[in-house]
């Protein structure tokens, strides 16, 4: 299963690399697929590449759903019921 995670761009280093904030984690992400993204934008990231600019509300809702899944006792890595 593949998973893309929303994060917020906090800094662009050279038009192709951005620092993206995931809340408790900061990572470098490539902007080669969406060069129009800018600081403050929420982006969907998969395998180190920003693949889509997201509406802030959609990004926060997605993160909330991820958090809810992680809190469920019956959640097991790789198994959804």
mmCIF file of the N, C-alpha and C atoms, coordinates in Angstrom:
data_MODEL
# 
_entry.id   MODEL 
# 
loop_
_atom_site.group_PDB 
_atom_site.id 
_atom_site.type_symbol 
_atom_site.label_atom_id 
_atom_site.label_alt_id 
_atom_site.label_comp_id 
_atom_site.label_asym_id 
_atom_site.label_entity_id 
_atom_site.label_seq_id 
_atom_site.pdbx_PDB_ins_code 
_atom_site.Cartn_x 
_atom_site.Cartn_y 
_atom_site.Cartn_z 
_atom_site.occupancy 
_atom_site.B_iso_or_equiv 
_atom_site.pdbx_formal_charge 
_atom_site.auth_seq_id 
_atom_site.auth_comp_id 
_atom_site.auth_asym_id 
_atom_site.auth_atom_id 
_atom_site.pdbx_PDB_model_num 
ATOM 1   N N  . UNK A 1 1  ? 0.849   -1.174 0.000   1.00 0.00 ? 1  UNK A N  1 
ATOM 2   C CA . UNK A 1 1  ? 0.000   0.000  0.000   1.00 0.00 ? 1  UNK A CA 1 
ATOM 3   C C  . UNK A 1 1  ? 0.896   1.240  0.000   1.00 0.00 ? 1  UNK A C  1 
ATOM 4   N N  . UNK A 1 2  ? 0.557   2.188  -0.823  1.00 0.00 ? 2  UNK A N  1 
ATOM 5   C CA . UNK A 1 2  ? 1.269   3.462  -0.892  1.00 0.00 ? 2  UNK A CA 1 
ATOM 6   C C  . UNK A 1 2  ? 0.492   4.516  -0.118  1.00 0.00 ? 2  UNK A C  1 
ATOM 7   N N  . UNK A 1 3  ? 1.220   5.428  0.478   1.00 0.00 ? 3  UNK A N  1 
ATOM 8   C CA . UNK A 1 3  ? 0.588   6.468  1.270   1.00 0.00 ? 3  UNK A CA 1 
ATOM 9   C C  . UNK A 1 3  ? 1.238   7.807  0.944   1.00 0.00 ? 3  UNK A C  1 
ATOM 10  N N  . UNK A 1 4  ? 0.414   8.800  0.667   1.00 0.00 ? 4  UNK A N  1 
ATOM 11  C CA . UNK A 1 4  ? 0.885   10.167 0.477   1.00 0.00 ? 4  UNK A CA 1 
ATOM 12  C C  . UNK A 1 4  ? 0.403   10.970 1.679   1.00 0.00 ? 4  UNK A C  1 
ATOM 13  N N  . UNK A 1 5  ? 1.258   11.829 2.202   1.00 0.00 ? 5  UNK A N  1 
ATOM 14  C CA . UNK A 1 5  ? 0.974   12.541 3.443   1.00 0.00 ? 5  UNK A CA 1 
ATOM 15  C C  . UNK A 1 5  ? 1.019   14.050 3.207   1.00 0.00 ? 5  UNK A C  1 
ATOM 16  N N  . UNK A 1 6  ? 0.037   14.786 3.748   1.00 0.00 ? 6  UNK A N  1 
ATOM 17  C CA . UNK A 1 6  ? 0.068   16.242 3.612   1.00 0.00 ? 6  UNK A CA 1 
ATOM 18  C C  . UNK A 1 6  ? 1.080   16.888 4.561   1.00 0.00 ? 6  UNK A C  1 
ATOM 19  N N  . UNK A 1 7  ? 1.693   17.943 4.069   1.00 0.00 ? 7  UNK A N  1 
ATOM 20  C CA . UNK A 1 7  ? 2.612   18.735 4.874   1.00 0.00 ? 7  UNK A CA 1 
ATOM 21  C C  . UNK A 1 7  ? 2.595   20.169 4.377   1.00 0.00 ? 7  UNK A C  1 
ATOM 22  N N  . UNK A 1 8  ? 3.162   21.070 5.172   1.00 0.00 ? 8  UNK A N  1 
ATOM 23  C CA . UNK A 1 8  ? 3.157   22.500 4.833   1.00 0.00 ? 8  UNK A CA 1 
ATOM 24  C C  . UNK A 1 8  ? 4.566   22.964 4.483   1.00 0.00 ? 8  UNK A C  1 
ATOM 25  N N  . UNK A 1 9  ? 4.684   23.632 3.345   1.00 0.00 ? 9  UNK A N  1 
ATOM 26  C CA . UNK A 1 9  ? 5.983   24.165 2.926   1.00 0.00 ? 9  UNK A CA 1 
ATOM 27  C C  . UNK A 1 9  ? 6.339   25.355 3.811   1.00 0.00 ? 9  UNK A C  1 
ATOM 28  N N  . UNK A 1 10 ? 7.513   25.278 4.445   1.00 0.00 ? 10 UNK A N  1 
ATOM 29  C CA . UNK A 1 10 ? 7.954   26.382 5.300   1.00 0.00 ? 10 UNK A CA 1 
ATOM 30  C C  . UNK A 1 10 ? 9.141   27.147 4.717   1.00 0.00 ? 10 UNK A C  1 
ATOM 31  N N  . UNK A 1 11 ? 9.839   26.518 3.767   1.00 0.00 ? 11 UNK A N  1 
ATOM 32  C CA . UNK A 1 11 ? 10.987  27.187 3.150   1.00 0.00 ? 11 UNK A CA 1 
ATOM 33  C C  . UNK A 1 11 ? 11.278  26.528 1.817   1.00 0.00 ? 11 UNK A C  1 
ATOM 34  N N  . UNK A 1 12 ? 11.597  27.339 0.812   1.00 0.00 ? 12 UNK A N  1 
ATOM 35  C CA . UNK A 1 12 ? 12.030  26.812 -0.482  1.00 0.00 ? 12 UNK A CA 1 
ATOM 36  C C  . UNK A 1 12 ? 13.496  27.172 -0.649  1.00 0.00 ? 12 UNK A C  1 
ATOM 37  N N  . UNK A 1 13 ? 14.295  26.145 -0.906  1.00 0.00 ? 13 UNK A N  1 
ATOM 38  C CA . UNK A 1 13 ? 15.745  26.335 -0.948  1.00 0.00 ? 13 UNK A CA 1 
ATOM 39  C C  . UNK A 1 13 ? 16.268  26.726 -2.316  1.00 0.00 ? 13 UNK A C  1 
ATOM 40  N N  . UNK A 1 14 ? 15.725  26.148 -3.366  1.00 0.00 ? 14 UNK A N  1 
ATOM 41  C CA . UNK A 1 14 ? 16.247  26.479 -4.695  1.00 0.00 ? 14 UNK A CA 1 
ATOM 42  C C  . UNK A 1 14 ? 15.227  26.206 -5.798  1.00 0.00 ? 14 UNK A C  1 
ATOM 43  N N  . UNK A 1 15 ? 14.006  26.521 -5.580  1.00 0.00 ? 15 UNK A N  1 
ATOM 44  C CA . UNK A 1 15 ? 12.884  26.310 -6.511  1.00 0.00 ? 15 UNK A CA 1 
ATOM 45  C C  . UNK A 1 15 ? 12.573  24.838 -6.746  1.00 0.00 ? 15 UNK A C  1 
ATOM 46  N N  . UNK A 1 16 ? 13.437  23.922 -6.334  1.00 0.00 ? 16 UNK A N  1 
ATOM 47  C CA . UNK A 1 16 ? 13.158  22.509 -6.536  1.00 0.00 ? 16 UNK A CA 1 
ATOM 48  C C  . UNK A 1 16 ? 13.125  21.716 -5.234  1.00 0.00 ? 16 UNK A C  1 
ATOM 49  N N  . UNK A 1 17 ? 13.664  22.279 -4.161  1.00 0.00 ? 17 UNK A N  1 
ATOM 50  C CA . UNK A 1 17 ? 13.710  21.594 -2.870  1.00 0.00 ? 17 UNK A CA 1 
ATOM 51  C C  . UNK A 1 17 ? 13.055  22.484 -1.815  1.00 0.00 ? 17 UNK A C  1 
ATOM 52  N N  . UNK A 1 18 ? 12.162  21.876 -1.042  1.00 0.00 ? 18 UNK A N  1 
ATOM 53  C CA . UNK A 1 18 ? 11.476  22.628 0.006   1.00 0.00 ? 18 UNK A CA 1 
ATOM 54  C C  . UNK A 1 18 ? 11.597  21.898 1.335   1.00 0.00 ? 18 UNK A C  1 
ATOM 55  N N  . UNK A 1 19 ? 11.601  22.663 2.414   1.00 0.00 ? 19 UNK A N  1 
ATOM 56  C CA . UNK A 1 19 ? 11.456  22.098 3.748   1.00 0.00 ? 19 UNK A CA 1 
ATOM 57  C C  . UNK A 1 19 ? 9.959   22.019 4.017   1.00 0.00 ? 19 UNK A C  1 
ATOM 58  N N  . UNK A 1 20 ? 9.479   20.817 4.318   1.00 0.00 ? 20 UNK A N  1 
ATOM 59  C CA . UNK A 1 20 ? 8.056   20.597 4.565   1.00 0.00 ? 20 UNK A CA 1 
ATOM 60  C C  . UNK A 1 20 ? 7.858   20.155 6.002   1.00 0.00 ? 20 UNK A C  1 
ATOM 61  N N  . UNK A 1 21 ? 6.920   20.812 6.678   1.00 0.00 ? 21 UNK A N  1 
ATOM 62  C CA . UNK A 1 21 ? 6.593   20.547 8.076   1.00 0.00 ? 21 UNK A CA 1 
ATOM 63  C C  . UNK A 1 21 ? 5.412   19.585 8.150   1.00 0.00 ? 21 UNK A C  1 
ATOM 64  N N  . UNK A 1 22 ? 5.628   18.466 8.840   1.00 0.00 ? 22 UNK A N  1 
ATOM 65  C CA . UNK A 1 22 ? 4.572   17.476 9.046   1.00 0.00 ? 22 UNK A CA 1 
ATOM 66  C C  . UNK A 1 22 ? 4.040   17.534 10.474  1.00 0.00 ? 22 UNK A C  1 
ATOM 67  N N  . UNK A 1 23 ? 4.302   18.599 11.185  1.00 0.00 ? 23 UNK A N  1 
ATOM 68  C CA . UNK A 1 23 ? 3.854   18.722 12.572  1.00 0.00 ? 23 UNK A CA 1 
ATOM 69  C C  . UNK A 1 23 ? 4.999   18.460 13.518  1.00 0.00 ? 23 UNK A C  1 
ATOM 70  N N  . UNK A 1 24 ? 5.355   17.204 13.698  1.00 0.00 ? 24 UNK A N  1 
ATOM 71  C CA . UNK A 1 24 ? 6.463   16.867 14.597  1.00 0.00 ? 24 UNK A CA 1 
ATOM 72  C C  . UNK A 1 24 ? 7.721   16.477 13.820  1.00 0.00 ? 24 UNK A C  1 
ATOM 73  N N  . UNK A 1 25 ? 7.679   16.633 12.517  1.00 0.00 ? 25 UNK A N  1 
ATOM 74  C CA . UNK A 1 25 ? 8.769   16.187 11.664  1.00 0.00 ? 25 UNK A CA 1 
ATOM 75  C C  . UNK A 1 25 ? 8.958   17.167 10.511  1.00 0.00 ? 25 UNK A C  1 
ATOM 76  N N  . UNK A 1 26 ? 10.205  17.459 10.171  1.00 0.00 ? 26 UNK A N  1 
ATOM 77  C CA . UNK A 1 26 ? 10.526  18.340 9.055   1.00 0.00 ? 26 UNK A CA 1 
ATOM 78  C C  . UNK A 1 26 ? 11.381  17.536 8.071   1.00 0.00 ? 26 UNK A C  1 
ATOM 79  N N  . UNK A 1 27 ? 11.026  17.591 6.787   1.00 0.00 ? 27 UNK A N  1 
ATOM 80  C CA . UNK A 1 27 ? 11.764  16.851 5.766   1.00 0.00 ? 27 UNK A CA 1 
ATOM 81  C C  . UNK A 1 27 ? 11.963  17.708 4.530   1.00 0.00 ? 27 UNK A C  1 
ATOM 82  N N  . UNK A 1 28 ? 13.040  17.399 3.780   1.00 0.00 ? 28 UNK A N  1 
ATOM 83  C CA . UNK A 1 28 ? 13.247  18.016 2.481   1.00 0.00 ? 28 UNK A CA 1 
ATOM 84  C C  . UNK A 1 28 ? 12.424  17.253 1.452   1.00 0.00 ? 28 UNK A C  1 
ATOM 85  N N  . UNK A 1 29 ? 11.770  18.001 0.560   1.00 0.00 ? 29 UNK A N  1 
ATOM 86  C CA . UNK A 1 29 ? 10.876  17.423 -0.432  1.00 0.00 ? 29 UNK A CA 1 
ATOM 87  C C  . UNK A 1 29 ? 11.161  18.065 -1.785  1.00 0.00 ? 29 UNK A C  1 
ATOM 88  N N  . UNK A 1 30 ? 11.106  17.277 -2.833  1.00 0.00 ? 30 UNK A N  1 
ATOM 89  C CA . UNK A 1 30 ? 11.283  17.804 -4.183  1.00 0.00 ? 30 UNK A CA 1 
ATOM 90  C C  . UNK A 1 30 ? 9.994   18.469 -4.669  1.00 0.00 ? 30 UNK A C  1 
ATOM 91  N N  . UNK A 1 31 ? 10.147  19.620 -5.312  1.00 0.00 ? 31 UNK A N  1 
ATOM 92  C CA . UNK A 1 31 ? 9.019   20.333 -5.922  1.00 0.00 ? 31 UNK A CA 1 
ATOM 93  C C  . UNK A 1 31 ? 9.035   20.215 -7.442  1.00 0.00 ? 31 UNK A C  1 
ATOM 94  N N  . UNK A 1 32 ? 9.819   19.292 -7.969  1.00 0.00 ? 32 UNK A N  1 
ATOM 95  C CA . UNK A 1 32 ? 9.962   19.179 -9.428  1.00 0.00 ? 32 UNK A CA 1 
ATOM 96  C C  . UNK A 1 32 ? 8.640   18.897 -10.130 1.00 0.00 ? 32 UNK A C  1 
ATOM 97  N N  . UNK A 1 33 ? 7.707   18.209 -9.461  1.00 0.00 ? 33 UNK A N  1 
ATOM 98  C CA . UNK A 1 33 ? 6.434   17.873 -10.104 1.00 0.00 ? 33 UNK A CA 1 
ATOM 99  C C  . UNK A 1 33 ? 5.397   18.987 -9.995  1.00 0.00 ? 33 UNK A C  1 
ATOM 100 N N  . UNK A 1 34 ? 5.580   19.881 -9.030  1.00 0.00 ? 34 UNK A N  1 
ATOM 101 C CA . UNK A 1 34 ? 4.661   21.026 -8.878  1.00 0.00 ? 34 UNK A CA 1 
ATOM 102 C C  . UNK A 1 34 ? 5.469   22.286 -8.545  1.00 0.00 ? 34 UNK A C  1 
ATOM 103 N N  . UNK A 1 35 ? 6.200   22.806 -9.528  1.00 0.00 ? 35 UNK A N  1 
ATOM 104 C CA . UNK A 1 35 ? 7.059   23.968 -9.284  1.00 0.00 ? 35 UNK A CA 1 
ATOM 105 C C  . UNK A 1 35 ? 6.296   25.229 -8.894  1.00 0.00 ? 35 UNK A C  1 
ATOM 106 N N  . UNK A 1 36 ? 4.973   25.245 -9.089  1.00 0.00 ? 36 UNK A N  1 
ATOM 107 C CA . UNK A 1 36 ? 4.175   26.429 -8.723  1.00 0.00 ? 36 UNK A CA 1 
ATOM 108 C C  . UNK A 1 36 ? 3.920   26.531 -7.228  1.00 0.00 ? 36 UNK A C  1 
ATOM 109 N N  . UNK A 1 37 ? 4.219   25.479 -6.464  1.00 0.00 ? 37 UNK A N  1 
ATOM 110 C CA . UNK A 1 37 ? 3.993   25.498 -5.014  1.00 0.00 ? 37 UNK A CA 1 
ATOM 111 C C  . UNK A 1 37 ? 4.898   26.529 -4.355  1.00 0.00 ? 37 UNK A C  1 
ATOM 112 N N  . UNK A 1 38 ? 4.385   27.144 -3.287  1.00 0.00 ? 38 UNK A N  1 
ATOM 113 C CA . UNK A 1 38 ? 5.148   28.176 -2.600  1.00 0.00 ? 38 UNK A CA 1 
ATOM 114 C C  . UNK A 1 38 ? 5.101   28.027 -1.098  1.00 0.00 ? 38 UNK A C  1 
ATOM 115 N N  . UNK A 1 39 ? 5.864   28.864 -0.428  1.00 0.00 ? 39 UNK A N  1 
ATOM 116 C CA . UNK A 1 39 ? 5.897   28.862 1.033   1.00 0.00 ? 39 UNK A CA 1 
ATOM 117 C C  . UNK A 1 39 ? 4.488   29.106 1.557   1.00 0.00 ? 39 UNK A C  1 
ATOM 118 N N  . UNK A 1 40 ? 4.095   28.285 2.536   1.00 0.00 ? 40 UNK A N  1 
ATOM 119 C CA . UNK A 1 40 ? 2.766   28.393 3.122   1.00 0.00 ? 40 UNK A CA 1 
ATOM 120 C C  . UNK A 1 40 ? 1.749   27.451 2.502   1.00 0.00 ? 40 UNK A C  1 
ATOM 121 N N  . UNK A 1 41 ? 2.075   26.895 1.328   1.00 0.00 ? 41 UNK A N  1 
ATOM 122 C CA . UNK A 1 41 ? 1.168   25.939 0.684   1.00 0.00 ? 41 UNK A CA 1 
ATOM 123 C C  . UNK A 1 41 ? 1.215   24.594 1.398   1.00 0.00 ? 41 UNK A C  1 
ATOM 124 N N  . UNK A 1 42 ? 0.069   23.939 1.426   1.00 0.00 ? 42 UNK A N  1 
ATOM 125 C CA . UNK A 1 42 ? -0.024  22.556 1.871   1.00 0.00 ? 42 UNK A CA 1 
ATOM 126 C C  . UNK A 1 42 ? 0.121   21.689 0.644   1.00 0.00 ? 42 UNK A C  1 
ATOM 127 N N  . UNK A 1 43 ? 0.970   20.652 0.745   1.00 0.00 ? 43 UNK A N  1 
ATOM 128 C CA . UNK A 1 43 ? 1.199   19.766 -0.389  1.00 0.00 ? 43 UNK A CA 1 
ATOM 129 C C  . UNK A 1 43 ? 1.044   18.314 0.039   1.00 0.00 ? 43 UNK A C  1 
ATOM 130 N N  . UNK A 1 44 ? 0.674   17.496 -0.912  1.00 0.00 ? 44 UNK A N  1 
ATOM 131 C CA . UNK A 1 44 ? 0.593   16.059 -0.706  1.00 0.00 ? 44 UNK A CA 1 
ATOM 132 C C  . UNK A 1 44 ? 1.926   15.481 -1.159  1.00 0.00 ? 44 UNK A C  1 
ATOM 133 N N  . UNK A 1 45 ? 2.591   14.721 -0.271  1.00 0.00 ? 45 UNK A N  1 
ATOM 134 C CA . UNK A 1 45 ? 3.941   14.233 -0.540  1.00 0.00 ? 45 UNK A CA 1 
ATOM 135 C C  . UNK A 1 45 ? 3.955   12.711 -0.561  1.00 0.00 ? 45 UNK A C  1 
ATOM 136 N N  . UNK A 1 46 ? 4.579   12.178 -1.609  1.00 0.00 ? 46 UNK A N  1 
ATOM 137 C CA . UNK A 1 46 ? 4.765   10.729 -1.719  1.00 0.00 ? 46 UNK A CA 1 
ATOM 138 C C  . UNK A 1 46 ? 6.189   10.450 -2.166  1.00 0.00 ? 46 UNK A C  1 
ATOM 139 N N  . UNK A 1 47 ? 6.875   9.583  -1.440  1.00 0.00 ? 47 UNK A N  1 
ATOM 140 C CA . UNK A 1 47 ? 8.239   9.153  -1.794  1.00 0.00 ? 47 UNK A CA 1 
ATOM 141 C C  . UNK A 1 47 ? 9.189   10.331 -1.999  1.00 0.00 ? 47 UNK A C  1 
ATOM 142 N N  . UNK A 1 48 ? 9.045   11.376 -1.183  1.00 0.00 ? 48 UNK A N  1 
ATOM 143 C CA . UNK A 1 48 ? 9.948   12.517 -1.258  1.00 0.00 ? 48 UNK A CA 1 
ATOM 144 C C  . UNK A 1 48 ? 9.602   13.558 -2.302  1.00 0.00 ? 48 UNK A C  1 
ATOM 145 N N  . UNK A 1 49 ? 8.482   13.380 -3.011  1.00 0.00 ? 49 UNK A N  1 
ATOM 146 C CA . UNK A 1 49 ? 8.055   14.328 -4.031  1.00 0.00 ? 49 UNK A CA 1 
ATOM 147 C C  . UNK A 1 49 ? 6.708   14.929 -3.665  1.00 0.00 ? 49 UNK A C  1 
ATOM 148 N N  . UNK A 1 50 ? 6.600   16.244 -3.732  1.00 0.00 ? 50 UNK A N  1 
ATOM 149 C CA . UNK A 1 50 ? 5.297   16.898 -3.609  1.00 0.00 ? 50 UNK A CA 1 
ATOM 150 C C  . UNK A 1 50 ? 4.561   16.622 -4.914  1.00 0.00 ? 50 UNK A C  1 
ATOM 151 N N  . UNK A 1 51 ? 3.356   16.041 -4.804  1.00 0.00 ? 51 UNK A N  1 
ATOM 152 C CA . UNK A 1 51 ? 2.641   15.639 -6.015  1.00 0.00 ? 51 UNK A CA 1 
ATOM 153 C C  . UNK A 1 51 ? 1.383   16.457 -6.273  1.00 0.00 ? 51 UNK A C  1 
ATOM 154 N N  . UNK A 1 52 ? 0.953   17.251 -5.276  1.00 0.00 ? 52 UNK A N  1 
ATOM 155 C CA . UNK A 1 52 ? -0.269  18.041 -5.453  1.00 0.00 ? 52 UNK A CA 1 
ATOM 156 C C  . UNK A 1 52 ? -0.328  19.130 -4.384  1.00 0.00 ? 52 UNK A C  1 
ATOM 157 N N  . UNK A 1 53 ? -0.786  20.318 -4.769  1.00 0.00 ? 53 UNK A N  1 
ATOM 158 C CA . UNK A 1 53 ? -1.066  21.375 -3.795  1.00 0.00 ? 53 UNK A CA 1 
ATOM 159 C C  . UNK A 1 53 ? -2.464  21.114 -3.251  1.00 0.00 ? 53 UNK A C  1 
ATOM 160 N N  . UNK A 1 54 ? -2.605  21.199 -1.920  1.00 0.00 ? 54 UNK A N  1 
ATOM 161 C CA . UNK A 1 54 ? -3.881  20.914 -1.257  1.00 0.00 ? 54 UNK A CA 1 
ATOM 162 C C  . UNK A 1 54 ? -4.466  22.160 -0.620  1.00 0.00 ? 54 UNK A C  1 
ATOM 163 N N  . UNK A 1 55 ? -5.780  22.173 -0.532  1.00 0.00 ? 55 UNK A N  1 
ATOM 164 C CA . UNK A 1 55 ? -6.479  23.164 0.267   1.00 0.00 ? 55 UNK A CA 1 
ATOM 165 C C  . UNK A 1 55 ? -6.141  22.888 1.738   1.00 0.00 ? 55 UNK A C  1 
ATOM 166 N N  . UNK A 1 56 ? -5.936  23.927 2.529   1.00 0.00 ? 56 UNK A N  1 
ATOM 167 C CA . UNK A 1 56 ? -5.563  23.757 3.934   1.00 0.00 ? 56 UNK A CA 1 
ATOM 168 C C  . UNK A 1 56 ? -6.584  22.912 4.700   1.00 0.00 ? 56 UNK A C  1 
ATOM 169 N N  . UNK A 1 57 ? -7.860  23.121 4.442   1.00 0.00 ? 57 UNK A N  1 
ATOM 170 C CA . UNK A 1 57 ? -8.907  22.358 5.127   1.00 0.00 ? 57 UNK A CA 1 
ATOM 171 C C  . UNK A 1 57 ? -8.821  20.875 4.823   1.00 0.00 ? 57 UNK A C  1 
ATOM 172 N N  . UNK A 1 58 ? -8.579  20.536 3.564   1.00 0.00 ? 58 UNK A N  1 
ATOM 173 C CA . UNK A 1 58 ? -8.446  19.133 3.159   1.00 0.00 ? 58 UNK A CA 1 
ATOM 174 C C  . UNK A 1 58 ? -7.214  18.513 3.814   1.00 0.00 ? 58 UNK A C  1 
ATOM 175 N N  . UNK A 1 59 ? -6.115  19.249 3.831   1.00 0.00 ? 59 UNK A N  1 
ATOM 176 C CA . UNK A 1 59 ? -4.882  18.744 4.443   1.00 0.00 ? 59 UNK A CA 1 
ATOM 177 C C  . UNK A 1 59 ? -5.094  18.452 5.931   1.00 0.00 ? 59 UNK A C  1 
ATOM 178 N N  . UNK A 1 60 ? -5.705  19.385 6.647   1.00 0.00 ? 60 UNK A N  1 
ATOM 179 C CA . UNK A 1 60 ? -5.911  19.195 8.082   1.00 0.00 ? 60 UNK A CA 1 
ATOM 180 C C  . UNK A 1 60 ? -6.905  18.072 8.365   1.00 0.00 ? 60 UNK A C  1 
ATOM 181 N N  . UNK A 1 61 ? -7.921  17.939 7.528   1.00 0.00 ? 61 UNK A N  1 
ATOM 182 C CA . UNK A 1 61 ? -8.884  16.850 7.698   1.00 0.00 ? 61 UNK A CA 1 
ATOM 183 C C  . UNK A 1 61 ? -8.202  15.493 7.491   1.00 0.00 ? 61 UNK A C  1 
ATOM 184 N N  . UNK A 1 62 ? -7.339  15.414 6.480   1.00 0.00 ? 62 UNK A N  1 
ATOM 185 C CA . UNK A 1 62 ? -6.604  14.177 6.216   1.00 0.00 ? 62 UNK A CA 1 
ATOM 186 C C  . UNK A 1 62 ? -5.703  13.822 7.388   1.00 0.00 ? 62 UNK A C  1 
ATOM 187 N N  . UNK A 1 63 ? -4.992  14.810 7.928   1.00 0.00 ? 63 UNK A N  1 
ATOM 188 C CA . UNK A 1 63 ? -4.126  14.554 9.080   1.00 0.00 ? 63 UNK A CA 1 
ATOM 189 C C  . UNK A 1 63 ? -4.936  14.104 10.290  1.00 0.00 ? 63 UNK A C  1 
ATOM 190 N N  . UNK A 1 64 ? -6.114  14.663 10.464  1.00 0.00 ? 64 UNK A N  1 
ATOM 191 C CA . UNK A 1 64 ? -6.993  14.272 11.561  1.00 0.00 ? 64 UNK A CA 1 
ATOM 192 C C  . UNK A 1 64 ? -7.427  12.806 11.415  1.00 0.00 ? 64 UNK A C  1 
ATOM 193 N N  . UNK A 1 65 ? -7.729  12.402 10.203  1.00 0.00 ? 65 UNK A N  1 
ATOM 194 C CA . UNK A 1 65 ? -8.119  11.007 9.950   1.00 0.00 ? 65 UNK A CA 1 
ATOM 195 C C  . UNK A 1 65 ? -6.942  10.078 10.233  1.00 0.00 ? 65 UNK A C  1 
ATOM 196 N N  . UNK A 1 66 ? -5.740  10.442 9.803   1.00 0.00 ? 66 UNK A N  1 
ATOM 197 C CA . UNK A 1 66 ? -4.556  9.630  10.097  1.00 0.00 ? 66 UNK A CA 1 
ATOM 198 C C  . UNK A 1 66 ? -4.386  9.476  11.607  1.00 0.00 ? 66 UNK A C  1 
ATOM 199 N N  . UNK A 1 67 ? -4.520  10.582 12.331  1.00 0.00 ? 67 UNK A N  1 
ATOM 200 C CA . UNK A 1 67 ? -4.366  10.553 13.787  1.00 0.00 ? 67 UNK A CA 1 
ATOM 201 C C  . UNK A 1 67 ? -5.417  9.640  14.430  1.00 0.00 ? 67 UNK A C  1 
ATOM 202 N N  . UNK A 1 68 ? -6.646  9.725  13.945  1.00 0.00 ? 68 UNK A N  1 
ATOM 203 C CA . UNK A 1 68 ? -7.713  8.870  14.469  1.00 0.00 ? 68 UNK A CA 1 
ATOM 204 C C  . UNK A 1 68 ? -7.397  7.393  14.239  1.00 0.00 ? 68 UNK A C  1 
ATOM 205 N N  . UNK A 1 69 ? -6.903  7.065  13.060  1.00 0.00 ? 69 UNK A N  1 
ATOM 206 C CA . UNK A 1 69 ? -6.532  5.679  12.773  1.00 0.00 ? 69 UNK A CA 1 
ATOM 207 C C  . UNK A 1 69 ? -5.429  5.178  13.703  1.00 0.00 ? 69 UNK A C  1 
ATOM 208 N N  . UNK A 1 70 ? -4.458  6.033  13.957  1.00 0.00 ? 70 UNK A N  1 
ATOM 209 C CA . UNK A 1 70 ? -3.354  5.633  14.834  1.00 0.00 ? 70 UNK A CA 1 
ATOM 210 C C  . UNK A 1 70 ? -3.808  5.429  16.275  1.00 0.00 ? 70 UNK A C  1 
ATOM 211 N N  . UNK A 1 71 ? -4.872  6.098  16.687  1.00 0.00 ? 71 UNK A N  1 
ATOM 212 C CA . UNK A 1 71 ? -5.373  5.981  18.053  1.00 0.00 ? 71 UNK A CA 1 
ATOM 213 C C  . UNK A 1 71 ? -6.230  4.733  18.271  1.00 0.00 ? 71 UNK A C  1 
ATOM 214 N N  . UNK A 1 72 ? -6.715  4.160  17.198  1.00 0.00 ? 72 UNK A N  1 
ATOM 215 C CA . UNK A 1 72 ? -7.584  2.980  17.319  1.00 0.00 ? 72 UNK A CA 1 
ATOM 216 C C  . UNK A 1 72 ? -6.783  1.786  17.805  1.00 0.00 ? 72 UNK A C  1 
ATOM 217 N N  . UNK A 1 73 ? -7.304  1.094  18.791  1.00 0.00 ? 73 UNK A N  1 
ATOM 218 C CA . UNK A 1 73 ? -6.615  -0.071 19.350  1.00 0.00 ? 73 UNK A CA 1 
ATOM 219 C C  . UNK A 1 73 ? -6.477  -1.198 18.342  1.00 0.00 ? 73 UNK A C  1 
ATOM 220 N N  . UNK A 1 74 ? -7.476  -1.356 17.476  1.00 0.00 ? 74 UNK A N  1 
ATOM 221 C CA . UNK A 1 74 ? -7.445  -2.455 16.539  1.00 0.00 ? 74 UNK A CA 1 
ATOM 222 C C  . UNK A 1 74 ? -6.613  -2.179 15.290  1.00 0.00 ? 74 UNK A C  1 
ATOM 223 N N  . UNK A 1 75 ? -6.024  -1.000 15.200  1.00 0.00 ? 75 UNK A N  1 
ATOM 224 C CA . UNK A 1 75 ? -5.196  -0.675 14.057  1.00 0.00 ? 75 UNK A CA 1 
ATOM 225 C C  . UNK A 1 75 ? -3.888  -1.456 14.131  1.00 0.00 ? 75 UNK A C  1 
ATOM 226 N N  . UNK A 1 76 ? -3.560  -2.173 13.086  1.00 0.00 ? 76 UNK A N  1 
ATOM 227 C CA . UNK A 1 76 ? -2.295  -2.886 12.988  1.00 0.00 ? 76 UNK A CA 1 
ATOM 228 C C  . UNK A 1 76 ? -1.650  -2.477 11.673  1.00 0.00 ? 76 UNK A C  1 
ATOM 229 N N  . UNK A 1 77 ? -0.377  -2.279 11.690  1.00 0.00 ? 77 UNK A N  1 
ATOM 230 C CA . UNK A 1 77 ? 0.334   -1.865 10.487  1.00 0.00 ? 77 UNK A CA 1 
ATOM 231 C C  . UNK A 1 77 ? 0.068   -2.837 9.350   1.00 0.00 ? 77 UNK A C  1 
ATOM 232 N N  . UNK A 1 78 ? -0.426  -2.322 8.237   1.00 0.00 ? 78 UNK A N  1 
ATOM 233 C CA . UNK A 1 78 ? -0.680  -3.130 7.066   1.00 0.00 ? 78 UNK A CA 1 
ATOM 234 C C  . UNK A 1 78 ? -2.012  -3.848 7.068   1.00 0.00 ? 78 UNK A C  1 
ATOM 235 N N  . UNK A 1 79 ? -2.820  -3.677 8.129   1.00 0.00 ? 79 UNK A N  1 
ATOM 236 C CA . UNK A 1 79 ? -4.098  -4.373 8.189   1.00 0.00 ? 79 UNK A CA 1 
ATOM 237 C C  . UNK A 1 79 ? -5.192  -3.394 8.594   1.00 0.00 ? 79 UNK A C  1 
ATOM 238 N N  . UNK A 1 80 ? -6.167  -3.201 7.730   1.00 0.00 ? 80 UNK A N  1 
ATOM 239 C CA . UNK A 1 80 ? -7.291  -2.341 8.017   1.00 0.00 ? 80 UNK A CA 1 
ATOM 240 C C  . UNK A 1 80 ? -8.557  -3.194 8.034   1.00 0.00 ? 80 UNK A C  1 
ATOM 241 N N  . UNK A 1 81 ? -9.420  -2.926 8.992   1.00 0.00 ? 81 UNK A N  1 
ATOM 242 C CA . UNK A 1 81 ? -10.685 -3.666 9.049   1.00 0.00 ? 81 UNK A CA 1 
ATOM 243 C C  . UNK A 1 81 ? -11.837 -2.727 8.834   1.00 0.00 ? 81 UNK A C  1 
# 
